[in-house]
Amino acid sequence: MFSITVRDHVMVAHSFRGEVFGPAQRLHGATFVVDATFRRAELDEDNIVVDIGKATEELGAVLSDLNYRNLDDEPEFKGINTSTEFLAKVIADRLADAVHAGRLGEGARGLEGIAVSLHESHIAWASYERAL
């Protein structure tokens, strides 16, 4: 399996419900380093996985919808604990939508999977992987 990974970051504010979250139940900020990995078994006709420039641009576009937002105030996240794991899935699904819409180019239609990792720090991160 071949893969490429592009990286960006996003800054959000949010709070959690539930004692398991301890002090994170209060409103707090989080800055995540975001890695998006695109996978395919065979390279396309240009011998690439996907256009890295387009992948980078689309990751930035997906993150811009979340960046500098208080997720507690966003209607689509109302009543949802926007955990690191949950946000990894949201980003992966939005990237998958971009692939299906053709925004990563025709060659991206041969992609087989996407994995997104959100790094909370240098020692902790969460990931979500999905097929296309």
Beta strands, then each sheet from edge to edge (+ up, - down):
strand 1: 2-14
strand 2: 28-40
strand 3: 69-70
strand 4: 113-119
strand 5: 125-131
sheet 1: 3+ 1+ 2- 4+ 5-
end
